[in-house]
């Protein structure tokens, strides 16, 4: 029995307080034809899932939130429930796939079962098929979720050896008395642990003072980013249904743009996203302002070697995107500067400090504070933009090559649009999640991202040519 971290549990709390939210992350793997039979697919994926205990575990809450939720084996685990199959209507184009992804991701995962689903989708154009992998955000962040592909899929076109699926041995779930006893033990442990930390810190007062000063500075920088953003139609109440769309770019082109201007791949992606939001605002007759669009950018705080651990280890930075700037090269310079400033100001360290502090506090008050925070109307963050590096080498499913990975990020709490970016081999794919009722212009956003990358690439050619001449 393993407890959820405060950050993992926060995604459950946020979903509980927002009836329109479905806080599952996902990605779609588009695969070469022909699709396998359901029997072969279940046998292969089922054998690989045996190495992932979370795949057969569900969340169990402690009564009255006296302790954090725990992962327990599902005594009625049914692999067939989670491995699902459907098909697109002809002609099976991107639009049809996007509509299906939007519908599937609008539905919440069943809390009485392990919090994941895998959908085989037949009928894609060209005889291709796809696998949509959906898992609750409390189970993994984007980085660890992407690592699942290395477990579920193969790095070789050679088919897996035939291993018949065997139901795993399940540990009986803990009793109510056991959960309460563990929670009470935590109440005793927390004061002792806090005292131990204070005694340890007191032995090095200079280091303690430096740490407290640095943390206070980082928290002040983060708090300064929480002033309300300018009003626009980009945020507001949302419904339960989602739209989805994708934009594509060449990863080598994005890398070349960044090198030409001393920027990162993430800087270039965010600049294209900023230009797309600018296009949307102008389309709606709104004037983009310097403080119109603050985005939440997740930052991984995983240590080396921890990328395959299923949980959330992220912090955040909160820069404004330059939707008021029309010139893409100027916008790229501003994005690069603002992200560098946010990292220098310690925003990510502040967020990490908050989650680490919560791990040393009783869960009840932490849970109540999360619920209070998610119920308060927030006007500071307008969108979320996440960038996850995917595999650089081709993946295969039952000997069939994965030709593309498409990411999905959930939205909630007045965020009407979210953008996920994922790289795979030499391709970068932008996945747009939008509230169905308030944001019908997903195609405008995807088209603007692709044209924005093209503009940046064209504007960077003279500088790249000069660099080669040197």
N, C-alpha and C positions, 0 to 999 in steps of 0.2 A: 504494500500500500504506500503510494507516494503522494505527497501534497502538491497542489498547484502553487506556483509562485504567485506573489501579489499581482505581477504584471499579467500572467496567464489568466488569473481569476478576474482581472479587470475587464477583459473582453466578455466574459460571461455576465458580469454586473452591468456593463454598458448595454448589452443586448436585452437584458431583463427590463431595463428602464426605458427602452425605446422600442415600442411595439412594432415599428416599421423597419427595424434593423434586422438584417441577417448577416452576422459577422463571420462569414466563412470566406477564406481565401481560396483561389483556384488557379488552375492553368489548363490549357487545352493543347494536347499534343496531336498534331496533324500527321498522319502516317501513310506510307505508300500502300497501295493495294497488293493483294486482296485482304479484306478483313478476315480474321480467324473465326472459327466456330466458337460459340459461347463455352462449350466444353473445354476446348483447348486453352482459351483465354483464362478461364477460372482456374484450371489446373496449374498454369504457369504463374499467374499472379498470386494465386493462393499459396503456392510453395514459397514464393519470395516474401510474402507477408508474414510468414512465420518468424522472420527475423525482427519484426517490428511489434513489440508488446503493445504499444499504444493502439494498434489496429484492432485489438479485441478488448480494449478497456473503455469504460464509460466514466462519466463524472458522478461522484456521489457527494452531496452536500452534507455538512455537519449541522445538526439541529441548532437553530437560533444563531447561526454563523459564529459559533464559539471557536471554530477553527477553520482554516482554509479548506476548500473542497479537495477531495482526494480522487486519485485514479484507482479504480477497482476493475477486476475482470468481470465481463458481462457473462453471467451464467447461461444466457440464452443467445450467445453470439451465433449469428447466422451469416456466413460469408455471402450467400446468395442474395441477401437483402442489400448488401453494400455494393456488389458488382452488378450494375444495371446495364440495360441495352435499349437503344432506341434508334430511330432512323430519320433522316431529313427528307422532306418532299423534294421532288425534282424541281429545279436542276441541281440542288445541293450546293448553292453558291455561298459566298461569305455572308450575305445578308441572312440567309436561312440559318446558318450556323450561329450567327450572332443573336438572332431572335431566340433560338433554343437555349443558348448560354444564359441570356437574360432571364428566361423563365425559370431555368433550373436554379440559378443563383438567387432568385427572389424568394425561394422557399427555405425556411429555417431547417436546420438539421434536428433530428429527433434526440432530445436530451436523455431519453431512456435507453439509447443505444450508443455504441462508439461513434464519435463525431466526425465521420467521413463517409464519402460516397465516391464511386468511380463509375463513370458512364461511358460505355462504348457507343459511339455514334456512327452509324453507317450512312451511306448515300451521299457522301461528299463528291463534288465534281471530280471527274477524272478517275473514278473508281476508288478514290482514297477513303479513309475512315479516320476517326479521331477518338481520343480518350480524354474526357474531362475529369480531372482529379480535384475533388472538393473536400476541404477539411476546415474545421472551425479554427478561428484565429487563436483560441486558447490553447490549441494543440501545438501550433508552430508559427514562426514568423516566415517571411519570404525566403530568407536565406536557408533555414533548415528545411522548409517546404521544398525548395528547389533541389536540395540534396536527396530527397526521396526518389528522384528519377534515377539516381545511381543505384538504388536498391530495387525499385520496381522494374526498371528497364535494363537492357543489356548494352554493354559497350562493344559488342561483337555481333555480326550478322548471323553467326552460327546459332541455331535454335538451342534452347535450354534442354538438358537431358530430362527425360520424362520421369518426374517424381510425383507419385500420386499424392493428392492433398490429404492430409491427416488433421483432424481437428486437434488443436492444442489442448494441453492439460490446463484447466482453469483453476485459479485459486478462489475458494469460496469468499464472497464479499464479507467485509467486517460487519459485526453486529452494531446496533445503535449504542450499546453499552461501551463497546470498544472505541467507537468514534468519540464519544463523550469523554472517555478516560484519556485518550490522546490529547483532546483539546484542553482538558484540565491540566495535563502535564505540561502543555505549552505555556499555560498561564504561570505555572511555577518556574518554567525554564527561562522565560523572557526577562524577568527582573534580574535573575542570576547572570544571564548572558550580557545584559546591559551593564551590570556592575563590573563584570569581567572586562568588557571593552573600555569602560571608563578608567579602571585601574591600569590597564595596559597603556591607555593614552596618557595618563598622568605621569607615567614613568619617563615620558619624553615630551615635556610641556612645549618645547619649541616646535616640534613636529606637529603637536596637537593644534597650536595656534596657527601655524601655516595652513594646516588642513582646514580648520574652521574658517579662516580668512578666505582661502581659495573657494570653498564651497559656498560661502555667503556671496562672494563676487559672482560666481557662476549662476546662483539662484536669482540674483538681482538682474543679471543679463537676460535670463529666461523670462522673468516676470515682466521685464520691459517690453518683451515681444507679445505680450498678451493684451495690449490695448486693442480696442475694437478696430477692425478694418473698415474701410469706407463702404457705404451701402451700395449694393448692386443686386441684380437678379440671380447672381451665382450662388447665393445661399438663402436658406429659408426652410420652411416645413417641407418634408418629403413624405412620399407614400411608401408602400411596401414593394412595388414592382420596379424592375430595373430594365434599362436599355444597355446594350453593349456594342462596342465597335472596336476595330483595330486599325492601326497605321503601321506601315513597314518602312524600315530604313536599312541601308547597308552599314554594317558595323565598321568595316574598313573606312568608309567615307566619313563616318562620325569620328573615328579616331584621328583621321587626317585633318578634319576641321579643328579638333581640339589641339593637335600639335601645332598647327599653323598659328594659333592665337594663345598658346600657353595655357590652355584650359583643359579640363577633364572631360571624359565621356559623359559623366553626369551633368556637367555644366551645359554641354551641347544639347542633351536631351531636354533639360529644363528650359533652355532658351526656345526650343521648338514648341514646347508645351505652352510657354508664356505667349508666344506669337499666336497660338491657336486660341487661347482665351481672349486675347486682344481682338482677334477676328470675330469671335462670338459676341463680345460686348458691342463692337461696332455694328454687327449685323442686327443687334437688338436696339440700336439707337442710343446706346449708353456711351458716355465718355470715360475711357480708361484713365485711372488716376494712379499716382505713385503708391497710394495705400489701399488700392482696390483689392489686391489678391495676395493674401498671405497664405503660404502653403506649409503643410506639415511634411517634412522630409525625414522619414525614418533613417536612423544611422545604426548600423550593426555595432554592437559592443562585444561581440564574441571573441574569445581568446582563440589562438591558433589551436587547431585540433578539436574544436567544439562545434564545428559546422554541421556535423551529422547528428547532433543531439536535438531531439524534437522538443522545443519549447520556444519562448520568446526572450531574446536577449537584444533588445533594441532600445535606443534612446531617440532623440529627435532634435532637429533644428527648425526654426520657424522664419525663414526669409520671406520678404515680399518679392514676387516676380514682377519684372519690369514691363507690365502690360501697357504702360504709357509710352513706351519707346517703340517706334516703327522700324528703325534700322536694325537688322538682325545682328550685325557685327557689334554695334554699340550695346545692344541688349545682352549679347554673350559676355561682353566685358563686365557689365553690371552684375549679371548672375554670378560670374566667377568671383567678383569682389565681395558680394554679399554672403556667399557661402563660406568664403575664406574668413570673413569677419565673424560670422556666426560660430565657426569652429574655434576661432581665436578667443572669442568671448566666453567659451566654456558652456554653451547651451547644452550640448550633448552630455557633458559631464554632470551638469545640474540634473538633467532628467534621469541619468543613471543613479545619481546620489539619492534621489527621491525614492526610486524603486528599491534600492539596497536598504534604505532606512526602513521602508515598509516591511521588509522581510524580518526586521528585528522588533516589530510591534505586534500586539495581539490582533488577530485577523478581524474581529468584530468591528472595532472602530475604523480600521482601514476600509472594510467593506462599506460601512455606512458613509464614509467620506467619498468613496467612489460613486456611490449611488446619488449622493447629494450633488456632486460635481456634474454628473451626466444629466441630472434633471434641470440644472440651471441653463437657461438659454445662452449659448455661447455665440459671440459675434466676432471672435478674433481670427479663427482659422476658417478659410473659405474652401480649401480643397486639400487633398492629400496626393502627393506625387512620390511614388516609391520605385526604386531602381534595383533590380536583383540580377546579379550575374549568373547566367545559366551555364550549362555544360559547353565547353569549347570543342569537344569532339562529338561526332554523330552518335546518337542512341538508336537502339533497335528494340522492337517488340515482336517476339516470335519470328525473328529473322527479317522483319520488315523495318525499313528505315524511317525514323522520325524526321520529317522535313521541316517542321516549324513548331515553336512553342509560343503560345499566346497567354499572357498573364491577366489575372482578374484581381482587383482590389475592392473590398466592400466600402460602402458609404453609410453614414449615420450622423445623427446630431447636427442637422441643418447643412451638412455637406451634400450638395446636390450633384457634384461631379468628383470623381477620383480618377487618377491616371496611374497605371502600373506599367513599368518598363522591364522587359526581360531580354537578355541576349542569349543567343544559341548559335554555335558555330560562327558564321560570318553575318548573322542577321540580328537586327534589333527590332522588337515588336512592341508597340505601345497599345495597351488595352485600356479603353475608356469605359468606365462605369458611370451611368447617369440615372438620376431619378426619372421614372417613366413619364410622370405627369408634367413636370416642370421643365424638362430638358429633352426636346425632340430633335435637337440639332447635332446629334452625335456624328453624322456624316460630315458636317461642316468642320467639326473639331479634328476628325481623322484626316480629312483632306488638307486642312491647314497645317497639321504637323508634318505631313509628307512634303508639302510645298515649302515649309519652313526649313526643313533639312536641305532641300534642293537649293534654296536661296543661300543658305550658309555655305554650302559646298561651292556654289558658283562664285560667291564673294571671296572665298578663301583661295581660289586657284592662283591669282596673281602672287599672293604671299608665298604659297607653296612653290611656285615656279622660281621666285627669287631665292628661296632657301636652297633649291637644287643647284642653282647657278653658283652659289657660294661653295 
